[in-house]
Amino acid sequence: MANGSMTSGSIDIRPVRTIPEYRACQELQRRAWGIAEEGYLIPIATMVSVQHAGGLVLGAFANDPAEDAPERLIGFAFAYLGRVAGRWALYSQLAAVDAAFRDRGVGAALKQAQRAWAREQGLALVAWSFDPLQAGNANFNLHRLGAFCRTYYVDFFGPRTDALNAGLETDRLLAEWPVVETQHCWLGISLPPHDLVTVDTAPELRWSDTAAAACAPLRIEIPADIADLRARDLERARAWQQAVRAAFQRAFAAGYVAMDVVRDDRAGMRRVFYVLRRPSDPVALLNVENGERA
């Protein structure tokens, strides 16, 4: 199993083993998402069963020798065997990292360990869903890891009251991450991108049949900080969600794939865009099978 290290000590990525460790996973769920309803927590019995019957519950454990501290859970990932678009996959339902250890590579180490395990099991990919309006997650999933998205779910989990979801519908993108590195050819690579969401007044879809017919790349802008926007102006956050939803649905229906995230920090403000392109060979992109390169 993969291991990582940090300046303040060491990180061990390994399967969760004991009931106290599973209980620590529940406590981390509460902290990471601000969960108040017990029904949102993954039961310990479910985690134990998945660990022993075709799934993977990983923990990231830290031990700081300077403090002579006992090993403690600082991150975990819960995943099980599933099928995505007809392919066997490791489906990662959730992953969380303690706030004090974020931006230190713990999340990436957990994802890489999931990918390595899936490859060892002969699976085609790792897949998971995420909130398309969360800019940090989008950048991590598509830009850093290299996953792609072609499926949009509307209100996937229904109404939720936790801190990260309250007030908005639980729309999700499905991230697909092949277990081997792949090289793909994209259409319209030399064409300028067309922005699908305009924010001159209110966020709204601006579809172009001309751009789509030419296979030009598309961009979908999202708020740089949806949590801050939701706290300040919930109705505008909802307008963003509606525009982004419509843009993804239209683009995916036209054969586009979300394959990257870019940031633009000019003019003293951060702007975040998904980049969508049409693959020259959709079958090769979307049907990567166990260990075979597209």
C-alpha positions as CSV (number, residue, x, y, z in Angstrom):
1,M,0.0,0.0,0.0
2,A,1.2,3.5,-0.8
3,N,3.0,5.6,1.8
4,G,3.6,9.3,2.1
5,S,5.6,11.7,4.3
6,M,5.3,15.2,5.6
7,T,7.7,17.6,7.3
8,S,6.1,17.3,10.7
9,G,6.1,13.5,10.8
10,S,5.1,10.6,8.7
11,I,1.9,9.5,6.9
12,D,0.9,5.9,6.5
13,I,-1.8,5.0,3.9
14,R,-3.3,1.6,4.7
15,P,-6.6,-0.2,5.1
16,V,-8.5,0.6,8.3
17,R,-8.3,-2.4,10.6
18,T,-9.9,-1.9,14.0
19,I,-13.3,-0.8,15.4
20,P,-11.7,2.3,17.0
21,E,-10.2,3.2,13.6
22,Y,-13.6,2.9,11.9
23,R,-15.1,5.0,14.6
24,A,-12.5,7.6,13.9
25,C,-13.6,7.6,10.3
26,Q,-17.1,8.5,11.5
27,E,-15.8,11.4,13.6
28,L,-13.8,12.7,10.6
29,Q,-17.0,12.6,8.5
30,R,-18.7,14.8,11.1
31,R,-15.9,17.3,11.1
32,A,-15.2,17.4,7.4
33,W,-18.8,18.0,6.3
34,G,-20.3,19.6,9.4
35,I,-22.7,16.6,9.7
36,A,-25.3,16.9,12.4
37,E,-27.7,14.1,11.3
38,E,-26.5,10.6,12.2
39,G,-28.2,9.2,9.1
40,Y,-25.5,10.7,6.9
41,L,-22.7,8.8,8.5
42,I,-21.6,5.5,7.1
43,P,-22.3,2.9,9.7
44,I,-19.3,1.0,11.2
45,A,-20.9,-2.3,10.3
46,T,-21.1,-1.2,6.6
47,M,-17.5,-0.1,6.5
48,V,-16.4,-3.4,8.1
49,S,-18.5,-5.5,5.6
50,V,-17.2,-3.5,2.6
51,Q,-13.6,-4.0,3.7
52,H,-14.1,-7.7,3.8
53,A,-16.2,-8.2,0.8
54,G,-14.9,-6.5,-2.3
55,G,-14.3,-2.9,-1.3
56,L,-11.6,-0.7,0.3
57,V,-11.7,1.5,3.3
58,L,-8.3,3.3,3.5
59,G,-7.0,5.4,6.3
60,A,-4.3,8.0,6.4
61,F,-2.5,7.8,9.7
62,A,0.0,10.3,11.2
63,N,2.5,9.9,13.9
64,D,4.6,12.9,15.0
65,P,7.7,11.7,16.8
66,A,8.4,15.2,18.1
67,E,5.4,14.9,20.3
68,D,5.6,11.2,20.9
69,A,2.0,11.1,19.9
70,P,0.1,7.9,19.1
71,E,-0.9,7.2,15.6
72,R,-4.1,9.0,14.6
73,L,-6.4,9.1,11.7
74,I,-6.1,12.3,9.6
75,G,-7.9,11.1,6.4
76,F,-9.8,8.2,5.0
77,A,-11.5,7.0,1.8
78,F,-14.5,4.7,1.5
79,A,-15.0,2.7,-1.7
80,Y,-16.6,-0.4,-3.0
81,L,-16.9,-2.5,-6.2
82,G,-19.4,-1.2,-8.7
83,R,-20.1,-0.8,-12.4
84,V,-19.7,2.4,-14.3
85,A,-20.9,2.6,-17.9
86,G,-20.7,-1.2,-18.1
87,R,-17.1,-1.4,-16.7
88,W,-16.1,-2.8,-13.3
89,A,-14.8,0.0,-11.2
90,L,-13.7,0.9,-7.7
91,Y,-16.5,3.4,-6.8
92,S,-15.3,5.9,-4.1
93,Q,-18.3,7.1,-2.2
94,L,-16.4,9.6,-0.1
95,A,-13.0,10.8,1.0
96,A,-12.1,13.2,3.7
97,V,-8.9,14.8,5.2
98,D,-8.6,16.6,8.5
99,A,-8.6,20.4,8.1
100,A,-5.2,20.7,9.8
101,F,-3.6,18.4,7.2
102,R,-5.2,19.7,4.0
103,D,-3.0,20.9,1.1
104,R,-0.2,18.5,2.2
105,G,-0.8,15.8,-0.3
106,V,-2.9,13.5,1.9
107,G,-5.9,13.5,-0.4
108,A,-3.7,12.7,-3.4
109,A,-2.0,9.9,-1.6
110,L,-5.4,8.4,-0.7
111,K,-6.6,8.6,-4.4
112,Q,-3.3,7.1,-5.7
113,A,-3.6,4.2,-3.3
114,Q,-7.2,3.6,-4.5
115,R,-6.0,3.6,-8.1
116,A,-3.1,1.2,-7.3
117,W,-5.5,-1.2,-5.5
118,A,-8.0,-1.0,-8.4
119,R,-5.3,-1.8,-10.9
120,E,-4.1,-4.8,-8.8
121,Q,-7.7,-6.1,-8.8
122,G,-8.0,-5.9,-12.6
123,L,-10.5,-3.1,-12.5
124,A,-10.8,-0.6,-15.3
125,L,-11.1,2.6,-13.3
126,V,-11.8,4.5,-10.1
127,A,-15.0,6.6,-10.2
128,W,-16.6,9.0,-7.8
129,S,-19.1,11.9,-7.8
130,F,-18.4,15.5,-6.7
131,D,-20.2,18.8,-6.5
132,P,-19.5,20.6,-9.8
133,L,-19.6,24.0,-8.1
134,Q,-16.7,23.2,-5.7
135,A,-13.8,24.7,-7.5
136,G,-11.1,23.1,-5.4
137,N,-12.5,19.6,-5.9
138,A,-12.9,20.2,-9.6
139,N,-9.3,21.4,-10.0
140,F,-8.0,18.4,-7.9
141,N,-10.1,15.8,-9.8
142,L,-9.6,16.9,-13.4
143,H,-6.4,19.0,-13.5
144,R,-4.2,17.3,-10.9
145,L,-5.4,13.7,-11.1
146,G,-6.5,13.7,-14.8
147,A,-10.0,12.3,-14.3
148,F,-12.7,13.2,-16.9
149,C,-16.4,13.7,-16.7
150,R,-19.2,13.0,-19.1
151,T,-22.2,12.4,-16.8
152,Y,-24.2,15.0,-14.8
153,Y,-26.6,14.0,-12.0
154,V,-29.4,16.4,-10.9
155,D,-30.1,16.4,-7.1
156,F,-28.2,13.1,-6.8
157,F,-28.6,12.7,-3.0
158,G,-31.8,14.7,-2.5
159,P,-32.0,17.5,0.1
160,R,-29.2,17.6,2.7
161,T,-28.6,19.7,5.7
162,D,-24.9,19.4,6.2
163,A,-22.7,22.5,6.0
164,L,-21.4,21.8,2.5
165,N,-24.8,21.1,0.9
166,A,-27.5,23.0,2.7
167,G,-29.4,25.5,0.5
168,L,-28.6,24.0,-2.9
169,E,-29.7,20.8,-4.7
170,T,-27.1,18.1,-4.6
171,D,-26.1,18.1,-8.3
172,R,-23.0,15.9,-9.0
173,L,-20.5,15.2,-11.8
174,L,-19.3,11.7,-12.2
175,A,-15.5,11.5,-12.3
176,E,-13.9,8.6,-14.2
177,W,-10.2,7.9,-13.7
178,P,-8.7,5.0,-15.7
179,V,-6.2,2.9,-13.8
180,V,-3.5,3.4,-16.5
181,E,-2.3,6.7,-18.0
182,T,-3.9,7.3,-21.4
183,Q,-3.2,9.6,-24.3
184,H,-6.1,11.0,-26.3
185,C,-6.6,13.2,-29.3
186,W,-9.1,16.0,-29.1
187,L,-11.0,17.7,-31.9
188,G,-10.8,21.4,-32.6
189,I,-7.6,21.8,-30.7
190,S,-6.6,25.0,-32.5
191,L,-9.9,26.7,-32.1
192,P,-10.6,29.4,-29.4
193,P,-12.9,28.2,-26.6
194,H,-16.5,29.2,-26.4
195,D,-17.8,30.2,-23.0
196,L,-21.1,28.4,-22.2
197,V,-21.9,30.4,-19.1
198,T,-22.1,34.2,-19.2
199,V,-22.3,36.3,-16.1
200,D,-22.8,39.8,-17.4
201,T,-26.1,40.1,-15.4
202,A,-27.2,36.8,-14.1
203,P,-25.5,33.4,-14.8
204,E,-27.1,31.8,-17.9
205,L,-26.4,29.4,-20.6
206,R,-25.0,30.7,-23.9
207,W,-25.0,27.7,-26.3
208,S,-23.6,28.0,-29.8
209,D,-24.5,25.5,-32.5
210,T,-21.7,27.0,-34.6
211,A,-19.0,26.3,-32.0
212,A,-20.4,22.8,-31.4
213,A,-20.5,22.0,-35.1
214,A,-16.8,23.0,-35.4
215,C,-15.9,20.9,-32.3
216,A,-14.5,24.0,-30.7
217,P,-13.5,23.6,-27.0
218,L,-16.1,24.8,-24.5
219,R,-15.6,26.5,-21.1
220,I,-18.0,26.4,-18.2
221,E,-17.3,29.0,-15.5
222,I,-18.1,28.3,-11.9
223,P,-17.8,30.5,-8.8
224,A,-14.3,30.6,-7.4
225,D,-15.8,30.1,-3.9
226,I,-19.3,28.7,-3.8
227,A,-19.4,28.5,0.0
228,D,-18.8,32.3,0.3
229,L,-21.3,33.1,-2.4
230,R,-24.0,30.9,-0.9
231,A,-23.5,32.5,2.5
232,R,-23.8,36.0,0.9
233,D,-26.4,35.5,-1.7
234,L,-28.2,32.1,-1.8
235,E,-30.4,33.1,-4.8
236,R,-27.4,34.0,-6.9
237,A,-25.8,30.7,-5.9
238,R,-28.9,28.9,-7.1
239,A,-28.8,30.8,-10.4
240,W,-25.2,29.7,-10.9
241,Q,-26.2,26.1,-10.2
242,Q,-29.0,26.3,-12.8
243,A,-26.8,27.8,-15.5
244,V,-23.9,25.3,-14.8
245,R,-26.4,22.4,-14.9
246,A,-27.8,23.4,-18.2
247,A,-24.4,24.0,-19.7
248,F,-23.1,20.5,-18.7
249,Q,-26.3,18.8,-19.9
250,R,-26.2,20.5,-23.3
251,A,-22.4,19.9,-23.7
252,F,-22.5,16.2,-22.7
253,A,-25.5,15.6,-25.0
254,A,-23.3,17.0,-27.9
255,G,-20.5,14.5,-27.2
256,Y,-18.2,16.8,-25.1
257,V,-16.1,15.6,-22.2
258,A,-15.0,17.7,-19.2
259,M,-11.2,17.0,-19.2
260,D,-9.6,19.9,-17.4
261,V,-10.0,22.9,-15.1
262,V,-8.2,26.2,-15.6
263,R,-7.9,29.3,-13.4
264,D,-7.6,32.9,-14.5
265,D,-6.3,35.2,-11.8
266,R,-5.9,38.3,-13.9
267,A,-7.7,41.6,-13.1
268,G,-7.3,41.0,-9.4
269,M,-9.9,38.3,-9.1
270,R,-9.9,34.5,-9.5
271,R,-12.1,32.9,-12.2
272,V,-12.5,29.2,-12.6
273,F,-13.5,27.3,-15.8
274,Y,-14.1,23.7,-16.8
275,V,-12.6,22.9,-20.2
276,L,-14.6,20.5,-22.3
277,R,-13.5,18.9,-25.6
278,R,-14.8,16.4,-28.0
279,P,-12.6,13.3,-28.3
280,S,-11.6,12.2,-31.8
281,D,-12.3,8.5,-30.8
282,P,-15.1,8.4,-28.1
283,V,-14.9,4.6,-27.9
284,A,-11.2,4.7,-27.0
285,L,-11.7,7.4,-24.4
286,L,-14.7,6.0,-22.7
287,N,-14.1,2.3,-22.9
288,V,-10.7,1.9,-21.4
289,E,-10.5,-1.8,-20.2
290,N,-8.3,-3.5,-17.7
291,G,-4.8,-2.3,-18.3
292,E,-5.2,-1.5,-22.0
293,R,-4.3,1.9,-23.2
294,A,-6.7,3.9,-25.3
